[in-house]
Amino acid sequence: MTDTAILPFVSRPGRYLGCEYHSITPHTGDDLLHWALVFPDLYEIGMSHQGLHILYHLLNSHPQVQAERSYCPAPDAEELLRAQHRPLTALESGRPLGSFDLLGITLPHELCYTNILTILDLAGLPFRAADRVDDQPLVIGGGACAFNAEPVAELFDAILLGDGEEAIFAISDLVRHHKRAGTARRDLVEALADIPGVYLPHHYQPRYDEAGRLMAIEVQPGKAERVRRRVLPDLDRLDHLTHPLVPNAKIVHDRLGVEIARGCTRGCRFCQAGITYRPVRERSVEQICALAEEGIARSGFDEIALLSLSTGDYSCLPQLLPRLMNRFAEQRVSLSMPSMRVGTLGADLMEQIKRVRKTGFTLAPEAGSERLRRAINKGITEEDLLASVENAFALGWNLIKLYFMIGLPGETLEDIDAIAELARKTGRAGKVSQRGRRRVNVSVGTFIPKPHTPFQWEPQLSIEQSRERIGRLRAALDRSGVHVKYHTPEQSYLEGVFSRGDRRLTELLIGAWRDGARLDSWSDYFNLERWLAAANRCGIDLDAYLRRRSLDEVLPWHHLDTGVDPEFLKRERQAAEQQLYTPDCRYHGCQKCGLCDFKTIRPLVQDPHRQVPPPGTTPAAPRTEAAPSRGQLSFITYERIGPICFLGHLEFMQAMVRSIRRAGLTPLFSQGFNPTPKLSFGPALPVGTESLCEFLLLEHRDPINESDSWIERLNQSLPPGVRVTAIRPYRGRLPQSIACSYRIDLPFPLEERDSGLIEAFLVAERFDIDRSRKNKTSRLDLRPLVHELAIIDRQTVTAVIAYHSGQPGCKPLELLAQVLQREPHSLLCSRVLKTAWQPLDP
């Protein structure tokens, strides 16, 4: 677990707590191999990444391997670690990253690259692999950006191309063997090259001409000309994520993810994932349902996300959705499908989704005109889109989100105008519904020609061109009721540079990082000027990376093999120019991309003859008894001790709700659009305050007859540091005014002056303070809120503070800072313990 010494001083300390439900309990052993799985972004992004969860659980299923996690700290936490000379550590054990055997760093997107440098530096490791010594961990990369990791290739000892589920075991076994044998680090790295899919960057060196143009990728003698990616043939062969990690802090995708398929062969010509994740491999309906059943029971999540590059293309979706909804609707567990393709979700399936709550509805036409959609092989028509929108509005959705790209090859200004017209038509399609205000949001991103796609040779718009086209679109939709969001052209520019960049960008990356570049995918932190200044010092022309490439040009990723024949990409590029459609190989025969051998690698589709049932034939939901409008009320008291006290009130409420669901208690739910469990908490505990006497009131279906048994079940499902002490039946409502007793252990000794200040406070009739909340300043009289304030010894104070529902309150440390006339920062290391409470209601 992270050193708790930093938690009082950072924003969102829940990011650094660890102790998530189902995270491992670290142990040591001479024969254990220790991985640190690192995601180079903030916790709320990294904990939403399915790939890291998969590797974490697989590695920890190995009896001689232990995997822990780490994420990039926010700038305030990074600054604090540096000021206190503390290394970055793993969440589970607090062990410094530099002491692990291997660091496995995910490469999810190009704008995370400076975060990798932050992690390496805080781990005490040299940036470049060539500078590391024998007692330092191997640094291995993998993920979506591995297929052109050249801008960061020199940071890694090795990079895994493709699926990692089997490769991580091969890597682990090899490193364990050589670790026992005492093999030198350099020889161990060389041995990794024998594992299929593992790329050693130092085996391949780029050669440039005098003008700086890449001329060749020179390969060490005896090494393969190209490194081919690894492909997992069958998802059903691996049973994992039945014990999902449950975050304590709020994350971006806070739900149970179930991967129902991997790969997509729709053939959108701009899509890198459609190349690097093919062929399509679908899970069976039976395993999906089993993973959902176990995952929900063991996590307490209230949403299941069916994950795939194109979830609507899952061949057994008409059978899967009703089965899942029939199982989970009564538990108020909803379904979401984050990646839907226009035309794949009919009215019957949409009816199933909305049975619990209507999750988001996002469609991605990508282009506004039929001509441009044909060029990119999108395979949808305007009629398809509007039919989907009409269904959604008619079934009660009031918000439709549309995603488009600008700058696609062959785009004209008329295509920009077509986006605006399609958005307006989408809004008009909402008139079929009379259910309140209907909204359309349009999100726009600049097209980036990704490596290994048919458009990899195309140019990217400049910043100025992107601004002009976004401005034209916004002007066309002004006063239309359509809200336009866009990815900033400056961030798209830098992403494009690194997407098609080469190893010369490593120097730029380090220079910009030293100038303060951090978290570049977050607009709050991104600053293009840093990058331009660093590029100027390095003599690098960033615009040159966005230029058109010739078909015979050596590309920086030439030696990295996705398995797809480059000639197939050229044929697809030509088909785009001619607006020819390439059908999906799942249902229309092999398109000869070169990947499949049809022995071990082949499309795996559960229903290759999929036919969507006609309307009205979807299996009906089983009849269930209506939930009672009034259930049993139970008053639950609990302790909250240790680092868990650093969770915010809303985050802690979420953790408790999930614990109750895991324990098997069936709460009653509110009615309406977003049903929530019926429970009420006592006053919010200030962040960093521990308590021996918290309480909540839960309304649930079944009576609790054996409270001791339920106490045990709840305690087994709670996060570390939380313990239920009693459950009893309850009548009425929670008290609206209470007095809470606190013990505060200070980080400094009290002086005679402090004693005098406390005495003066106690005899005062008023004690007004100025308090700022949400950019507003108000006056608050603390005196009537404080019933007692006493010094116990030189470093201990007790206080009794009153709280009234709906009225401003006072935190213990806020009180002491005001009374003792101290800087609030000086009190943050105090230990605050809530010891008792009593109602003040008459």
C-alpha angles and dihedrals in degrees: 000000000000115000103269091215091086097045099085091054104049133077115249095009089185086081090070103037103091111185092115117167109271094016110135127261103235120234135174134232137158093241097044120113111216122212125184110201106206128193112195098221138062120302094255090059098039095048088054092059112105095199094062091050091052094051092044094056095041094051092047090052088066109092093219100041130075123191126194131177140237134177135196111275120233114252093262092054091044090053091049093049090052094046091052093040091237123152124230108264141195117266097231102051107009087238115155112255092231091066096060125100094231137014111206107198120192118223101206102156140352098252092065095068097101088053089062089059091049090053095046092047094048088048090057094244129136113250096235121062091222090065097054122105136217100274094051123094125260110253113217126181133200143152140082096329094049089094089071106016091142095119088060101023094110090059091065134070089205139356125209116220116208134349115010105193096097098024094062090061091049090049092046094050092048094049092046091052093050092042090058090046092051093237116182115254095245093053091047091055090050091052091058090069089074091067111091112248096022114124121198107201095203090064089066124055126183119229121206133193124233091273091056095252115145108249105172147347105237115211125206112250113274095018126117116268090227134020111226122214123247120247126201103218100205130020093200090066090074121060109195146138094049086129100043122192109253113208121226095201123057113271134187097254102030101178146082109285118206115185105218097176141001124214134024128223100183083115104225100179096219094051118103094183089058087064103035097046101042141150105064112247116183127196118230119259089241094057093044090053091046092050091048093047095050095037095054094043092050099039110037092223116155096208134057117203115202101214128207138118086259110011094181089062093063101124097223097043093119088058097038102051099055091044092054094043093048088053100045109025094089089053088053091242109151131206126229130184108199096188112050127164121213111262097020097093115064128192093265093056091044088054088057094050095052095052091098105019134332106253121198121305113211127167127187114208086162092197133043101218130063090229094057093043088055090050093054092043092239091151098207132109132214088251090057091053097047092046090055091047093049090051092050095049092044091052093054106271109139099183126058121183120203125193123206137171127219123206098039114160110281095015118154132187088260088063089056089052089049090058089056093047092049090050090052091049089051090055092049090051087066090071089086086075127069094188105114131283117349120209135193121199120193120202118195130194132179114251112249116198100231124205118261094026130110087251096052091109095052125103124248125230117260120241090258093050091049091050092050094051094044089049091051091051094048091049091050091052096042111130091003094111090245114124115217123207124177142187106246112259090225093060091044088051093055092043089054092050093054094037092065097023132123137214094286087076092068090079090048091050093052092045094051091046091053088051089057105269109159137155093004094179088064111081090210090066104028117110117172092190090071090056095046091050092049091048090052091053091048093047091237122150103215094188090062090068090061096053127112113272124216119239093242094047120117107245122209091244095048093118095050111089122204090183091250114117112246087222089062089056090051091050090051091049089054090047088055091055089051093042091236121162121235110201127224111271092216091074107011106049134268115318091199099243089154100238106103124072090183090227106075100352116052140119111285110201120170094211109023090176095052115174118180107230115245118258114289097026098093109117110265121242113260117253112260131184113262113255112253114257089223125036140168119308118218127185109214122192122194146168125239111197133162131011092339085079088076092070114104119244096257092046091049092049089054091050091051094048090053091047091053090051092048091051090058099248108144109219122200115243136222119246129244139053097332112027114207131184115268105244136125128208130207120248114316111270111231113250109267095024119122122208141199094190117044121146144189136184117228127192110205140167106240125051118249106232100162103044094176090059091050091048089056093046092049093047091053090055099043126100116259111281096032119099129173111226102181145001123197138162115265139198128200126010135306117278112268096208124042139164116227125202120215138187114206121195107198127214091227136042118262120242133211088261090060092052090052093050091053092049090049090051093051094053094043119105092211136016109188122190133182113239126189119209124167093348092309126111121211137170121246128186107218097185100082090047095058114074096171137011120173141161112234098179138337093292104024131081130176126205139181112207128184123224125195121193113251094012131099114271137192130239118222095241091045088054093050093045090055098042097042092040092233132146108262089229091063091061099049094097092058119116109233117193124184105214106176146349137200133192119254095191113116 
